[in-house]
Amino acid sequence: MRAGRALGPAPLALDAEHSKRVADLTLYVRQHHAERDDAALGRAVLASGAADRW
């Protein structure tokens, strides 16, 4: 997750509600979008030609 990069460490360290939401979201993404999904998404990007624009 990129919450720490986007907002810095303060919200994760000082805001209990925010850190719980980030932890819950991280767990959800790991459970429902495992590494196999990353591989499938990578193949889809390559097949679409979108990777050439980077």
C-alpha positions as CSV (number, residue, x, y, z in Angstrom):
1,M,0.0,0.0,0.0
2,R,1.1,3.5,-0.6
3,A,-0.6,5.3,2.3
4,G,2.7,5.6,4.2
5,R,4.4,7.2,1.2
6,A,1.5,9.5,0.3
7,L,0.9,10.8,3.8
8,G,4.1,10.1,5.6
9,P,4.3,8.1,8.9
10,A,2.4,10.5,11.1
11,P,-1.2,9.3,10.3
12,L,-0.2,5.7,10.6
13,A,1.5,6.3,13.9
14,L,-0.8,8.9,15.5
15,D,-4.3,8.3,14.1
16,A,-5.6,5.0,15.3
17,E,-8.7,5.0,13.1
18,H,-6.6,5.7,10.0
19,S,-4.0,3.0,10.8
20,K,-6.8,0.5,11.4
21,R,-8.4,1.3,8.0
22,V,-5.0,1.0,6.2
23,A,-4.4,-2.4,8.0
24,D,-7.8,-3.6,7.0
25,L,-7.4,-2.5,3.4
26,T,-4.0,-4.1,3.2
27,L,-5.4,-7.4,4.5
28,Y,-8.3,-7.2,2.1
29,V,-6.1,-6.6,-0.9
30,R,-3.7,-9.5,0.1
31,Q,-6.6,-11.9,0.5
32,H,-8.5,-10.9,-2.7
33,H,-5.7,-9.9,-5.0
34,A,-2.8,-12.2,-4.4
35,E,0.4,-12.4,-6.3
36,R,-1.3,-14.4,-9.1
37,D,-3.5,-11.4,-9.7
38,D,-0.3,-9.2,-10.1
39,A,1.0,-11.6,-12.7
40,A,-2.4,-11.6,-14.6
41,L,-2.5,-7.8,-14.4
42,G,1.1,-7.6,-15.8
43,R,0.2,-9.8,-18.7
44,A,-2.9,-7.7,-19.4
45,V,-0.9,-4.5,-19.4
46,L,1.7,-6.0,-21.8
47,A,-1.0,-7.3,-24.1
48,S,-2.7,-4.0,-24.2
49,G,0.5,-2.1,-25.2
50,A,0.1,0.3,-22.3
51,A,3.6,-0.6,-21.0
52,D,5.1,0.9,-24.2
53,R,3.8,4.4,-23.1
54,W,6.0,4.3,-19.9
